[in-house]
Amino acid sequence: MATPFWYNAALAIVKPLYQWRIKKRATDIAQYQQECLERFGPFQPVKNRQAIWFHAVSVGETNAAQPLIEHYLKNGHAVLVTNTTKTGQARAKSLFLKPPFEALFQAVYLPADQKDLVAEFYQKYQPKLLALVETELWPNLIDQAKNFQVPCILINARLSEKSAKAYAKVPSLTRPMLQKLDHLLAQDLATQQRFIELGLAKQSVNVVGSIKFDISAPLLHLQHAQELMCEWQLKQRKIITLASTHAPEEQNLLSALMPYLKQRPELLCIVVPRHPERFDDVFTITKNLNLNTQRRSLSEKIQPDTQVYLADSMGELWLWYALSQTCFVGGSLNEPGGGHNILEPMALNVPTIIGKNYFNFQSIVDEFLQADAVKVGQNAEQVVQLLLQCIDEPEFAQQLSQHAATVMQKNMGSLQKHLAVIDHYL
């Protein structure tokens, strides 16, 4: 059964709005034209046909798929990655568009989900398998996979209660789409149950845990952190990182931190905003709070009197975590929030604090909460108190880290289960 007429009609109507949004966020006309070509055709020249195709919406999903992509590239398979966001695309290229993988790797934007465009994309690239990462479901993309006889699997799948309710409102679209998936690898039982209730066949789904647990910090970033620790004389500093932040998290957290930063010269706050278009806004916030700030984008170093370091760069989050004594993972104090990945700092034994809105990572956070391995602040003031507790009470911080390490250890192994299923389809 093809995708419903109303869905394709709606896409045709919103296309101009979509193009306007691309134009609005593009930094120049060349970037706008390039993105439009990749979204609406004619598409980029194909580097490798018969590639394994991973579709990851943004940075988080690209990071999640990283060990899988790396595995197949190392084994000589061509890999195509598509993204929906500019930051996701930049992340994919920074990870793999370099030796020794350059010749085997290509990253482009996902075409708009119009039937003809998607069919043209399949025809041109001729992938041997499509792996959608987490919750990235596009009706025509999945429909055309069936038409072109390309196995289509949803990997590291997660589905919040909120998203499940939204999908349930359009059963004429959701049910046939899910029935065309060849396989679904769910992070947890709740996700499995939600997908089955929406129409996925029971025999098509396995619970294999989250691939995100199978992570380790890139050696390069760890070495770089050691160098900066000496070069910038950071050994005496107490470093708090506010990672993947959204508005108004920076304003609220820095306002609550300000008196401590002014009273205690050993304290240093590294701020890593989630989206590059907000870098200047965050700098304005620190200036208005009269906090002495240096910027990564200007190649400025952390000075003995630096109070805030604005890490306005892409792809260096591991580096900032490696320098930290404690951290806050953002997207969890804003509304509606949803949260970001808490496993990266935990892989580095950095005691981690989050806000109350973490539904994107519900089952993962719940498991850490149960083990007393993460702390949740209800507001900015509470978060700041918890961060300072990690700085001032080494026993408290150490206990958090130890509990987190136990949970991490227990959950490893999802990567191998993913590889086994993908290899079966290859």
Protein Blocks (a to p, Z undefined) as FASTA:
>chain_A
ZZdfklmmmmmmmmmmmmmmmmmmpmbfklmmmmmmmmnopadddfbghiacdddfblml
mmmmmmmmmmmmmnopacddddfbfklmmmmmmmmnccfklmmpccdddddfbfklmmmm
mmmnopabdcdehjaccfklmmmmmmnopacddehiacdfklmmmmmmmmmlmmmmmmmp
mbdcdfbfklmmmmmmnopafklpccebjfklmgcddfklmmmmmmmmmmnopmlpccdd
dehiacfklmmmmmmmmmmmmmmmmbccddddfblklmmmmmmmmmmnopacddfklopa
cdfklmbdcddbehilmmmmmmpcbdcdehklbcebjopafklmmmnopacdddfblmlm
mmmmmmmmmnopaccdfbfklmmmmmmmmmmmmmlmmmmmmmmmmmmmmmgojlmmmmmm
mmmmZZ
